[in-house]
Amino acid sequence: MDRKIGVLYGMVIGMVLGAVGVVLFLTIATDYSLEYGITTLIENGSLNKIIALGELLNVPLFFLLLNKHKYYMARGILLQALLFTIVSLFI
């Protein structure tokens, strides 16, 4: 697999898994609907905490990719986590 494609796949998979983690947390841990929960979290300024919890789903995937010797996909997961961290600082 080409290096750039592997990193891109890792970033896309990390973004999808991070978004799934946020949605799962909002639907399971809170009584709010998804839209109301996100708007409430933005108003309270705590959306970045929920994004960080959603990113925890990427940790097992990162180690799984390392064990499968998919280093460029694992690098994409790390780059995506760094990107989400920077974005969550400005939210």
N, C-alpha and C positions, 0 to 999 in steps of 0.2 A: 504494500500500500504506500502510496506517495506520502511524504511527510506533511505537506500542506493539507491534503485531504484527511489524513488521520487527525490532525489538530482541529480541523473544521468539524469533523464528526464528533469529536470529544466535546467541543464547545456547544454544538447543537444538542447533544444528548444531555449535557450538564444543564443547559437552559430549560429544557423540557422537564427534566427531573426536579430542578429547583422550583419551577412553576407548579408541578404536581405536589411537591411538598408544601408549598404555601396554601394551595387549595385544600389539601387534606387537613392541614392544621386548622384552617378556618372553618371547615365543615364539621370536623370531628370535635375539636376542642372548644368551639364557641357555639352559641345558639343563634348567631347572626346568619343571614344569607350572605352569599359571596360578595355581592355588590355592596350591600350595607356594611359588611365587615371591613372591606377594603377602604371605603370612604371614611368610616369611623377611625380606622387605624391611621389614615393619612391626617385626619384632623387632630388626633391625639399625638401624632409624631412618633408613633411606635411601629410603623410598617417595616422599618429596617430590622427590627428584632424578629419579626415574623419571617422576613426574607432569610435571615441568618438561620433560623430553625429549618426552613425549607431546604437550605443548602446542606444540611446535615445528611440528607439522603445521598449526596454525592460522595461522601467519604467511603462507604463500602464499595461503591462502583470504582472509585479511584484505585483502591487496593486490589480489586478483582482484575482491573486492567493491567496493573503492574504484574500480577501473578501470571497473566496470560501473555506477557511480554508485548503488550500493545502500548509502548511507551509514548508514542505521539498522541494517541487518544487520551492517555492519562494526562499528558501535558495540556491538551485542550480542556480537560476538566479543571485543571488548575487555573488556566487563563480565564475561563468562564467564571470561576469563583472569585478571582481577582476583579474581574469586570463587575460582577454583582456587588462586591464590597464597595467599589468606588461609586457605583450608582446609588447604593443605599446610603452613602454618606451625604449625598445631595438631596435625598428625599426628605 
